[in-house]
Amino acid sequence: MKRTTLFLTCALIVPALYSAGAQSMPAPMTVPGDARPDAPELAARGQYAVGVRTLNLVNKGQQDIVHAPKEGAIPTYDRPLTVEVWYPAPGVSGSGSVKYMDVLGSGPGDPKRPNTPFETMGRATRDASAVQAGPFPLVILSHGYPGSRILMSYLGENLASKGYIVASIDHTDATHGDKAAFASTLVNRALDDNFVISEMARQGMAGSGSFLSNVVNAEQTGIVGYSMGGYGALNAAGAGFGAEVLPLVPGGALAARQTGAFQTDGRIRAVVALAPWGGDAARRAAGIPVGGEFGFWDAAGLAGLRVPTLFIAGEHDDVSGFDGGVKALFQNTVNADRSLLVYRSARHNIAANPAPATANPVSADDYLRYAEPAWDTARINNINQHFVTAFLNLHLKGETGAATYLNVPTPVASDAAADAPWPGFPPRTAIGIELHQLKAGEQQS
C-alpha cells in the first residue's frame, strides 16, 4: 500500500516539476530556415547576422499587359515592384527577430481562397546597417504564380548570412494579393529581374546614398527562380522563346523575348531554377495549344542558355512536369554546365517556406501551395540551402572547394549513401534524392 502511494505521489510531482521547468526555460522558437539536427553541412547559417529592408521600386514606361486591348497599341504605365532585401549586418549569426507579413489566397475576389493575412517569423533585424565588407554578390529571388517575396525567406536569410545581397521581388500581377492576367507574368518576369539587377547595381554604387552603397557586386549576379520564377530566370539568362508562343500575349509583346531578339545581361553568372515552368508538359497541362519543341522553348532557344544552371525538381511534378518538363530542359540546355537535383516522390512544391501556422484555418488548397505530401518541408529547405550555397559559392564567389559538395558518388541515386556518403551529409541522411551532372556540350540519353 505504501509503495503504491509513493509511486502515485512521484507521478504527480514529476510532471509538475517538468511543467515548471518548461515555463522557466522555454524551447527556442523554430523559424523557416533553421537547420534540423540531420541537416547537410551547408544548410547552417553563415558568419553574418542578417538585416532586411523593403524597397518600393518603379520601372517606368512598361507595357500594361493587364489592360492591353485585343488589337492595337498596348498602353504603358510605371510598373511598381516591392522588393525585400536581405544583406549581411553587424551582430551575431542567427540573431535578430522579424515578422514578415503576407497573405494566403489566389488573388483578390476569390471566395474559395480569400486573401487571409498571416505572419512568417525570421532571424533578421529590420533596417539594420549593412556590413561594410564586400562588395557581396547579388542574388535575385523570384517567386511562382501566384506567390510573394516572402515565399522563400528561409533561403534569402540563409544566403545573406553567408555574404550575399538577396533581392526578392513581389512580381506585380502575380502575388497572392494582386494576381491578374497570366499574360503579364509571361512578359514581365525576365524584365523585372533585369530591372532589379540594374537598380541594385545603382544603389550599390559609391555615393548613391543608399544603405547598399559599396556593398553590392552586381557583376556577379545569380537568379534563383521558382516555377514561373524559374521560367523567367531561364529567359533572363539567355533561353529565348520560340515563335509559336507569340499568340499567348496581346500585341505580340512576347516577341521581345524570342530567340535572338534580346541581349542577355552579362552580369548574370548563374541560375538556380526550382521546378521551372514552361516545358512541354507544363504547357500541355495548362491547356496552351501552342509551343516549341520544349514548350516555350525550341532547341535554338535552349541553346542560348550559357551560364551554369542548377535545376531542382520533384520526380512527380504535376505542374511543371518532370520527364517532359524540368528534366527535358536540363537535358537540352546543351551550352551550359548544369546539374539536376531530384526529390524522389515529390511534386511541385519544393521551394517555399513551410506552410504558415499563423493563418487559421488554412485551407487544403492553400496548404498544398507550400507542403509536399511525402516530404517534410523543413527537410527540403535544408537540402536546398545546402546545394544552392555550394552552387553559388562556386560560380559567384569562385570558391573551388564548393565543387566538392556537388561531386556526389556514383550511382547518382542516393540509395548507396551508406557505403559512399555524399559530401556534407550526415551518415544515413542522403536518401530520397538524386543529383545528375552534365557539362556544356553533353547530352543525357
SVG drawing of the C-alpha trace seen along z (x, -y; Angstrom):
<svg xmlns="http://www.w3.org/2000/svg" viewBox="-17 -60 56 62">
<polyline fill="none" stroke="black" stroke-width="0.4" points="0.0,0.0 2.8,-2.4 4.7,-1.5 1.6,-2.4 1.1,-5.7 4.8,-6.7 4.5,-5.8 1.4,-8.0 3.0,-10.8 6.1,-10.8 4.0,-10.5 2.2,-13.7 5.3,-15.6 7.5,-14.9 5.1,-16.4 4.7,-19.4 8.5,-19.9 8.7,-19.4 6.0,-21.9 7.7,-24.5 11.0,-23.9 9.3,-24.3 7.9,-27.7 11.2,-28.9 13.2,-27.6 11.0,-27.9 12.1,-25.9 13.7,-28.0 11.4,-29.2 11.8,-27.4 11.6,-29.7 11.8,-28.9 15.4,-28.1 16.6,-26.8 18.7,-23.7 17.3,-20.4 19.7,-18.1 20.1,-16.0 20.6,-18.9 23.5,-18.8 26.6,-20.9 25.9,-24.0 22.4,-24.4 23.8,-26.1 23.7,-29.9 26.9,-31.7 29.1,-34.1 26.9,-37.2 23.9,-38.5 21.2,-39.5 19.5,-42.8 16.3,-43.3 14.7,-46.2 11.7,-46.7 12.3,-48.7 9.5,-50.2 10.8,-50.4 9.2,-51.7 10.1,-50.6 8.9,-53.4 7.3,-53.1 6.4,-49.4 3.7,-47.8 0.5,-47.5 -0.4,-43.9 -3.3,-43.6 -5.2,-46.5 -4.0,-45.7 -6.7,-45.7 -7.2,-42.6 -6.0,-44.7 -4.0,-47.9 -1.2,-49.5 -0.5,-48.4 -0.7,-51.2 2.3,-51.9 2.5,-52.6 5.0,-52.9 5.3,-49.4 5.6,-49.2 7.8,-46.4 8.1,-45.8 11.4,-44.1 12.6,-42.5 16.4,-42.9 18.4,-40.7 22.0,-41.5 24.9,-40.9 24.6,-43.0 26.6,-43.6 26.0,-41.2 26.0,-37.5 25.0,-35.0 21.4,-33.8 20.5,-36.9 17.7,-39.2 13.9,-38.7 11.4,-39.9 7.9,-39.3 7.1,-39.2 3.5,-40.0 1.9,-38.1 -1.4,-36.7 -2.8,-33.4 -5.2,-33.1 -5.3,-33.1 -5.7,-36.8 -8.4,-39.3 -12.0,-38.3 -11.7,-34.5 -14.3,-33.2 -12.8,-29.8 -9.3,-31.1 -9.8,-34.5 -6.8,-36.7 -6.0,-35.7 -3.2,-37.6 -0.5,-35.6 2.9,-36.2 6.2,-34.4 8.9,-34.7 12.6,-35.3 16.0,-35.7 16.9,-39.2 16.9,-42.8 14.6,-45.3 16.5,-48.3 19.9,-47.3 23.0,-48.8 24.9,-46.8 28.3,-45.3 30.9,-47.3 33.0,-44.3 32.1,-43.1 31.1,-44.1 28.9,-40.9 27.5,-39.0 23.9,-39.7 21.1,-37.1 17.6,-37.7 14.8,-35.6 11.7,-35.2 8.5,-33.5 5.8,-31.4 2.4,-32.4 0.9,-33.4 3.5,-33.8 5.3,-36.6 8.7,-38.0 8.4,-36.2 7.8,-32.8 11.5,-31.8 12.6,-33.8 14.3,-30.8 16.7,-30.9 17.0,-34.7 18.1,-35.0 20.4,-32.0 22.3,-33.3 22.6,-36.8 24.2,-35.3 26.9,-33.8 27.8,-37.0 25.2,-37.7 22.9,-40.6 19.5,-39.0 16.7,-40.9 13.4,-39.1 10.8,-40.5 7.0,-40.9 6.2,-40.5 3.2,-42.8 0.1,-41.0 1.5,-37.7 1.3,-37.8 -1.3,-36.2 -2.7,-39.6 -2.8,-41.1 -3.0,-38.1 -4.1,-39.3 -3.8,-38.3 -1.3,-35.4 -0.1,-37.2 1.5,-39.8 3.6,-37.2 4.7,-35.7 6.0,-39.1 7.3,-40.7 9.3,-38.0 12.6,-38.4 12.1,-42.2 11.5,-42.5 14.7,-40.5 16.7,-42.7 15.4,-45.9 16.0,-44.9 19.6,-43.9 20.2,-47.3 18.5,-49.1 20.5,-47.1 23.7,-47.9 22.8,-51.6 22.1,-51.6 25.3,-49.8 27.4,-52.5 29.7,-54.6 27.9,-57.8 24.5,-56.5 23.1,-57.5 21.6,-54.0 22.3,-51.7 23.6,-49.4 26.3,-51.8 29.7,-50.0 28.3,-46.6 26.7,-45.2 28.7,-43.4 26.1,-43.1 28.7,-42.0 28.4,-38.6 24.6,-38.0 22.7,-34.8 18.9,-34.4 17.0,-31.9 13.5,-31.3 10.7,-29.0 8.1,-27.8 7.2,-30.9 10.2,-32.5 12.3,-29.7 10.7,-30.3 11.7,-34.0 15.2,-33.2 16.0,-30.9 14.8,-33.6 16.7,-36.4 19.8,-34.3 19.5,-33.7 17.0,-30.9 14.9,-32.6 11.3,-31.7 10.1,-30.0 7.9,-31.9 4.9,-29.6 4.1,-31.2 3.6,-34.8 -0.2,-34.5 -0.4,-34.0 0.2,-37.7 -1.6,-40.7 0.1,-42.9 3.0,-40.5 4.6,-41.7 6.4,-38.4 8.4,-38.9 11.0,-40.9 11.9,-37.7 12.3,-35.4 15.5,-33.7 17.8,-36.3 15.6,-39.3 17.3,-40.4 20.7,-40.9 21.4,-38.9 22.6,-40.8 26.2,-39.7 26.1,-40.3 24.0,-37.1 26.6,-34.4 24.4,-31.6 20.8,-30.4 19.0,-28.1 15.7,-27.0 13.4,-25.3 10.6,-23.5 10.8,-25.9 7.5,-26.2 7.3,-26.4 8.4,-23.0 6.2,-20.9 4.4,-19.1 3.6,-22.4 2.3,-23.9 0.0,-21.0 -1.2,-20.8 -2.2,-24.4 -4.2,-23.8 -1.9,-26.0 -2.2,-24.7 1.0,-26.2 4.6,-25.8 8.1,-24.9 9.9,-21.6 10.2,-22.1 7.2,-24.1 8.0,-27.8 11.4,-27.0 12.8,-25.3 16.3,-23.8 17.8,-27.1 16.2,-28.9 17.6,-26.5 21.0,-26.6 21.0,-30.3 21.5,-29.5 25.2,-29.5 25.6,-30.2 25.9,-27.4 22.5,-26.3 21.2,-24.2 17.8,-22.6 15.8,-21.4 12.7,-19.3 10.2,-16.9 10.1,-13.5 6.3,-13.7 5.9,-17.4 2.3,-17.8 2.6,-21.5 5.8,-22.0 6.1,-18.3 9.3,-16.2 10.1,-14.0 8.6,-16.4 9.3,-19.4 12.2,-20.1 14.2,-17.0 13.9,-17.8 15.1,-21.4 18.1,-20.1 18.9,-17.7 18.7,-20.2 20.3,-23.3 23.3,-22.0 25.6,-25.0 25.5,-25.3 27.2,-23.4 24.2,-22.1 23.1,-20.0 19.7,-18.4 18.7,-17.7 15.7,-15.5 13.5,-14.9 12.0,-11.5 8.3,-11.2 7.9,-15.0 5.6,-17.1 5.9,-20.8 6.2,-22.5 9.9,-22.1 10.9,-25.7 8.7,-27.5 8.8,-28.1 6.8,-25.6 3.0,-26.2 2.1,-29.1 0.9,-28.3 -0.5,-31.7 -3.3,-31.7 -6.2,-29.7 -7.8,-27.8 -5.5,-27.1 -7.5,-25.5 -6.2,-22.4 -5.7,-24.3 -3.6,-26.9 -1.7,-24.4 -0.7,-22.4 0.8,-25.5 3.5,-25.1 3.6,-21.5 4.7,-18.2 2.7,-15.1 5.7,-12.8 8.3,-15.2 8.9,-17.4 9.2,-20.9 11.9,-21.9 14.0,-19.0 13.6,-20.2 14.5,-23.7 17.8,-22.5 18.7,-20.4 18.0,-23.4 20.1,-25.7 23.0,-23.2 23.1,-22.8 22.2,-26.4 25.0,-27.5 27.5,-25.2 26.5,-26.1 26.5,-29.9 29.7,-29.8 31.4,-28.0 30.0,-30.2 29.6,-33.6 32.4,-33.6 34.8,-31.4 35.3,-29.1 36.6,-26.0 36.2,-23.9 32.4,-24.2 32.6,-21.8 33.2,-19.0 29.6,-19.2 28.3,-18.9 30.5,-15.9 28.4,-13.1 29.4,-9.4 28.1,-7.1 25.4,-6.0 23.7,-9.4 20.7,-7.9 21.4,-8.2 20.4,-4.6 24.1,-3.7 24.8,-6.6 25.6,-4.3 28.5,-2.9 29.5,-6.1 28.2,-9.1 27.5,-12.4 29.8,-15.2 28.3,-17.3 25.5,-14.8 25.5,-13.1 25.6,-9.3 22.3,-7.7 20.7,-11.0 21.4,-11.3 18.4,-9.4 15.4,-10.1 17.4,-12.4 19.4,-12.2 22.0,-14.6 22.8,-14.5 25.6,-16.5 26.1,-17.4 28.9,-19.6 28.3,-22.1 28.2,-20.1 27.0,-16.9 23.5,-15.4 22.0,-12.7 20.3,-9.8"/>
</svg>
